Amino acid sequence: MAFGNSPNGNDNANGRVDDDATKQTPAEASETTPLLAASPVATTADPNIASAVAEEGESHHSLLPRPEDKPLPKLQIFMLCYARLIEPIAFFSIFPYINQMVQENGQLDEADVGFYGGLIESLFSLTQMIVMLFWGRAADRWGRKPVLVSSLVGVAVSVSLFGLAHSIWQMIVLRCLAGVFAGTVVTIRTMVAEHSTPRTQARAFSWFAFSGNVGIFVGPLIGGALADPAHQYPWAFGGVPFFEQYPYALSSIVVGCIGMTAVVTSAVFIEETLKKDTKSPHQTANSNDTEAEAGSSSTSPPVSPLDLLKAPGVGVVLYNYGHVMMLGFAYTAIVPVFWYTSPKLGGFGFTPLQISMFMGLTGISQALWLLLIFPPLQHRLGTNGVLRACGLAYPFFIGVQAFLNLLLYQDTHVTNIVFWTVAPILVAFGSGVSMAFTGVQLALNDVSPSPATLGTLNALALTVTSGLRAFCPVLFTSLFAVSVKKQLLWGYLVWLILTILAAGFTISTRFLPAASEKDYDRGVTETGQEDEDDN
């Protein structure tokens, strides 16, 4: 076990572990000895054995430690992905009716609606940012499943009540309350990581990202289809006093009910992934030194976020995580208004139907890239390789938007044909940069100092994400409005800024640490080839 053998008795990855060392190891190993260790020497407290292993390492090339290869637990991943749907559905379901609800509840002028609507939308993310670290540390201390189930209950209840609000302050309080129960996202990310191995995590997080996209798609559909049912569907809900008094209750209640189904499935089917120490105090005291050296999460004291940031590679990966998320939020905020704006001002001049079609094309393209392209590409290039490839593509994807506008600006038959031929292709292929969002999550998982800190590390990353999601839309849509209104750089100033920021991501991916990609198979294969060449 100390050499990373799997339970079925197979040797290490290249089968070159000496028989003598293998025979001595079980004396030191136990059921709680971790499969992952920093080095073979660190897993044994016996200096003689450690010395023998060190000498063996000098005579042969050192092997990368390899965790047990195991199949992906499909039921667990499916249930976690279903639970993942709830947060984006809860966040985006109010978008179709929030402005009308604000105007009716606050008796506001139309010019003031945008401010309060944006405030309520942002408060969800701002509250998430404040409480995210608490949920991450709670998941590390008390377990993933209790935090997940309790968070889902809180989200379901608070979202159900939102449609009953009759004033702006009630809407603000209930929206903040929904943001408080932000433990779902950080916990699900951590559990998916703990269910997967370096060989299967690309496929697992592809489905994780796909489920988030489904939630983003389904949320507005539910909100728009079920808002004000007494007027939308008078044949079914007309004359019902409750829905006339609370026109947005049906939408929020349905979202809450979906959340409660996730509560039930999570409580019944999802397994706890945080492994806790079940030994007696006497046994723990006797094996404390050995487990500490081996990196056991069961006896390690909690790590503060500041100490976690100082761990090798964590700061660089977190920076890349925040950088690519900022690019994603900025583009997502700008592109609807950019597509709507007339070509003479620097946009595409799309109709609502055309905007919907391009959004649908973007969503489908992202799903195909994540499900079909990303797993084999990550297996071939590695996580860092995929991130660097996306980093190279990002500035071109952002910068080409201005050139597409130039085609429509000419407003000739030829340029229009070229635009409608090229634009869908560029959107479909450009959506491949979305692989960076999943890739940076894998890098974050791999750079975690230990399994015990994975929840806190994900909480740190999501704290950054929540803050960016709260501020980026307002910042970049304002930049777009100013650049278009004043025709700064012919209305393309915002795209120049985004292209420069995307180039910054291209550069930052070059500094990704080797520790953020534990490519066991490649390292072992290369070592084996070197041994054969030496022989």
N, C-alpha and C positions, 0 to 999 in steps of 0.2 A: 504493500500500500504506500509506503514511503517513497517508492520510485514511480508512483503514478499508475500502478497496475490496475486493471479493471477487475471487478468482482468475479468474473468468470475465470480468472487465473491466467489470462493472457499476459505476456511480458510487455515491456515498454514498447513505444511506437516502432522501433527498428529491431526489437528482439535481441539486443546486445547486452542485456544486463547479466553480469556474471552470476553463476549459480551460487557461489559462496555468499555474495552480498544478498541475493534473493532469499537464501535460507536464514540469514541472520535478521532480516528486517521484521518478520512477523513478531519477534519477541518484543519489539518496541512499538508495534502498531496495535491499534485497537479499533473498535467500531467507530470511534469519533475522530480517528486520524483523518485529516482532510486529504482529498485526492490531489489538490493543487498545492504546490509548495514553491517557495522562491528558488530553492535549489535542493538537490538530494542531501547535501550535508546538513541543511537546516532541519531536516525531519527526524534526526536522531540525536538523542542526548548522550549516547555512548561515544566517547572520544576515539576509541579504537576503530569502531565501525566508520565514524566520520573520517578518520584519517585514511582508512582503506578506500573509502569512496572517493576521497580527494585524489589519492594516488591513481585510482582507476580513471578519474576525469582527466588527469594529465597525460595518460597513455593513449586515451581515445578522445575524440572530439566530444565536447559536452552536449548533452541532449536537452532540447526544450521540454519542460514539463508539459504533460498532456492530460487534460481532464478526460473523464470517462465519456466515450462517445455513446450517445443514447438517442433513440428516435424521438422526434418531436411529439409531445403529448397533444394530439390534435384536439381532443375534447376540451382540455384545459385552455389551449390557445383560442379555440372558438368561443368559449364562455368569457374569457377575458376580453376578446374583441367585441363581443356583444355588450359587455359592461362599458367598454371604451366608447360606444356610440352615445352614451347618455350625456356626457359633458358637451360635445359640439351640438347635439340636438337642443339641449337646454340653453346654450349660448346663442345659437342662430335662430331659434324658433320665434323669437320676439321681433326679429328684424322687419318682417313684412308689415307689422301693425304698430310698432313702437311709436312712430311719429304721430299717427292718428290718435293713439291712446293718450299720449302726452298732451296733445292739443285739447282733447275732450276733458281730461281730468284736471288740467291746469287752466283751462279757459284762456289759452295763449294766442297771441297773434301768430300768423304763419311764419313770420320772420324769426320768431324766437323758438320755434319748435326744434330746429336743428341742434341748437345748443343743448337743450335738456335731453333730447333723444340721444345725442352723442355721449352726454354725461352718464346717463343710465347704462348705456352699452359698455362704457369704459369702466364703470365702477365694479362690474363683475370681475374683470381682469385685475384691477387694482387690488381688490380684496384678496383674490387668489395669490397675488404677489406677496402680500403681507403674511398669509397663513401657510404658505407652501412648505417652508422649512419645518414648521411645527408638525405637519402631517408626515413629512419624510422621516423625521426623528421618531415620531410615534410608531411608524411602521417598522423602523429598525428595532424599537424597544419592545413593543407589545405584539407585533406580528402583522403580516400583510393583510390577511383576511379580515380581522376585526376592523381595521381602518377602512378597508374597501367597502365593506357592508354598511358600516355606520355612515360613511360619506355618501353612499348612494341613497340611503334613507333621507339624509338631510337635503340633498339636491332634489329628490322627488317631492318632498313636502313643500320646500320653499318655492319651487317652480309652480306647483299646483296652486299655491296661494297668490302668485303674482297676478293672475288674471282677475282676482277679486279686488285689487287695489282701486281706490276711488280718488286718490290724490297723488301728486307727484312725490311727496315725502314717503308715502306708503310704497310706491314703486321703487324708490331708492333703497329703502330699508330691506325690502324683500329681495331685490337684486343683489345687494351686499350679502344678505344671508345665504343666497345660493352660492356666491363666491366663497363664503367661509368654508363650505364643504367641498374643498378642492382636492381632497385626498384621493379621489378616484384616479386622476391622471398619473400622479407620481407613483401610486401603488401599483397600478396596472403595468406601467413601464417596467418597474422593478421585477414584478412577478413574471412577465414575459421573458426578461433577461435571465431570470433564475431557472426557468423551465427549459431554456435553450443552451446549446453549446456553441463554441466557435464555428462548428460545421453547420449548425442549423439556425443560428440567430438571424442571418440575412433573410431567410424565408419567414421566420416568425415575425420579425419587425416589418416585413413587407405587408403582411396581413394586418398588423397593428396600424400601420399608416393608412392602409386601404379602408379599414373600418372607420378611422377618423374622417376620411373623405366622404364616406357614405353618410356619416352623421351631419357633416356640413351640408350635404345635398338634401337630406331628408328633413332637417330642422326647419328651414324656411318653407318647405312644402306643407308641413303640418301647420305651421303658424299662419300661412296665407290662406290655406284651404278651410281652416276651421275658425278663423277670426270672424266675429260678428255673424254668427250663423242665422240669426233671426232675419237678417236682411239678405244674406247670400242664399239661404235655403228656406224661404218662407213656407214652402209646402211641408217642411218637416219641423222647423223650430219657430215659425211665426206664431205669435200670440202666447209664447211661453214666457211668463214674467221673469224667471231667473235669467234667461239668456238675453232678454231685453234690458235688464238692469245691469248685468255683467256680460257685455258683448265679447269679452276676450277670455272668459273663464273656460270655455270648452277647449280651446287650443292649449291652454296651460295645464288643464286637468288631464288631457290626453297625454301630453309630454310627461306629466308626473306619473301617470299609470304605466307608461313605458319604463320609466325609472324604477318603479316598484317591481316590475317583472325582472329587471336586472338584479334587484335586491334578492329576490327569491332564487334565481338561478345561481347567483354568486354564493349565497349562503348554503345552498344544497350541494352544488356540484364542484365549486372551485376549492382546490386544496391549498393548504398553507404551505408556503415555500420557504419561510424563514426557519432554519433549523436551530433549535434551542438545545442547550446542554441538559441532558436528563440524568447525568451521573450524580451520585451522592456527594456531599461536601468533602468526605474523606478521599474519594477517588479523584475529585477535582483538584484537591490540594496536591496529591501525589503526581498528577500528570500536568500540572500547570505550566512548568517550564517547557516541557516538550511541545505542548499545544501552542504556547506563545510563539515559539520559534517556527512552528509549522504554519502560522497564520490562521489559527482557528478563530472563527468569528464568535464562538460561544463564550470565550473567556476574555475577549478583548474589551477594554473600557470604551465607552462612547467617544467618538471623535468629533471635535467641534468643527463647524463649517470653516473657520479660519485655518485650522490645521489641515483640513481636507484640501483647501485651496493651495496649500504649500506642498502637497504631495507631488511627486515627479509627474509631469505631463498634464496634470489636471487643469491648471490655469490655461494652458494653450488650447486644450480641447474645449473648455468652457467658452473661451473667446470665439473660437470658430463656430461653436453652437449658437452663440448669441448673434454673431455676424450674419450667418446664413438665415437665421430666423428673421432678423431685421429686413433683409432683402425680400424674403417671402411676404412678410406683412406689408411692406411698402408697395410691392408690385400688386398684391391682392387689393389694397386700398385704392390704388391709382387706376387700375385698368378698367373698372366699370365706368368711371367718369371720363376716362380717356376715350373709350370706345363710343361714348355718348356724344362727346364734344365734336363739333363740326370740323371737317378737314381744314377749313380756312383758318381756324384758331389753333390747330395742331392735333386734332383727334381723328377719329374714323367716321363719325357721323352715323353710327349704327342705330337702327330701330330697336325697341325692346326685344322683339323676336330675334333679331340678329345677335344681340348681346347674349340672350339665353342660349342660342345655338353655339356661340363661341365659348361660353362658359361650360356648356355640356361637352364640347370637344376637348377643352382643357382638362376637365375631370376624367373623361374616358382615357385620354392620353396618359395622364398621370397614373391612373390605375394600371394600365398596360405596362408602363415602364417599371412600376414597382413590383408587379406580380410576375411578369415574364422576363424582363431584362435584368433587373437589379440582382436577384439571387445568383445567376450564373456569372454575371459581370463581377460581383463582389468576390465570388470564389476564384475567379481568374486574376483579378487585379488587386484584391485585398481592399479593405475598407479605406485605407489612406489613398490608394490608387483611384477608387471611385470618386472620393471627395476632390482629389486634384483634377480629375477629368471634368467634373462639374464646375470646379473653379475656373478652368480654362474656357468653358462654354458660356458661363454666366454673363460676362461683359458683352459678348456678341448677341446673346438673346435679348438683353436689355437695350443695347444700342440700336438694334435693327428696327425697333418700334418707330423711331423718328424717320427712318428711310421708308417704311411702309406708309407713313403719313404723306411723304412727298409724292408717292404714286397717286394717292387719292387727291392730293392738292392740284395735280395737273388736270384732273377731271377730263381726260380724253378716253376714247373707246379702248385704245390699246393699253393705257396705264390701268384702267379699271379691270380689264381682263387679266393683266399681269398680277394685280393686287389679289383678286379673288382666286387666282391659281396658287400664288406663293404664300399668302397669309395663312390659310389653313394648314399648309405643310409646315411652315415655321412654328406655328402654335403647337402642332402635334409633336414635332421633334424637339422644340424648345422646352416642352414640358418635362423632358428628361432631366433637367436640372433639379427637379423635385426629388431625385434620388439622393441629393445631398442632405435632405432633412432626415431621411432614414439612416444614411451613412454616418452622420454625425452622432446619432443616438447609439449606434454600434460602437463607435469610437469612445463614447462616454462610458458605456458599459465596460469595455475592456480596460480602460485606464483607471477604473476604480481600484483603490489600494487593497480592498478586501470585500467579500460579500456583505460583511456587516455594515459597510459604509455606502452600499449601493443606493439605498433608499434616500439617505441624506444627499448624496451626490445628484440624484435625479431631481430632488427637491430644489437644490441650488439652481440647476439648469432651468427648471420650470418657473422658478422665481424670476429669473431673467426673462423668460419667454412671456410671462404674464405682464411684466412691466413694459416690454416692447409692444405687446398686443394692445396695451392701453394707450400708448403715446404715438406709436408709428402711424396709424391711420390719420389722426388729426394733423400730425406734422407734415406728412408727405402729400396729403390731399390739399393742404394749404399751400405747399410749395408749387403744386401743379396749378392751382387756381391763380396764384400770383404770376407764375411764368406765362400762363395763357392770357390772363387779363392784360398784362403789361407787355406781352410778346417779347419776353426776355429770351434772347438767343432764338428768335423766331418761334417762341413757345416751347422750345426743346430744353430749357434749362433743367427741368426736373429729371429728364432722361440723361443729361450729362452728369448730373450729381449721382444718379443711381448707377450709371456705368462706371464712374470712378469708385464708388463703394463696392461694386461687384469686382473690379480689378483688385481692390484691397483684399477681398476674399480669396482671389486667385493667389495672391502673395502669401496670405496667412496659412493656406493649406500646405505650403512648402515647409512650414515649421511644425507640422504635426509630429508628435513624438513616436518613436518606434513602439513604446509601451502601449499606445492606443490601439495597436493592432497585433494581437497575440496570434500570429499565423503558425499554429503548431505544425500542421501538415507540411507546409513549405519548409520550415526550419529543420524538421526532422529529415525530410527528403534530401535537402542540400547537405546535411551532415552525413547522411548515409553515402551520398555520392562522393564526398570528400574522403570518407574512409576507404571506399573502393579504389579511388585514385591512389591513395597512399599505399594500399596493398599491391 
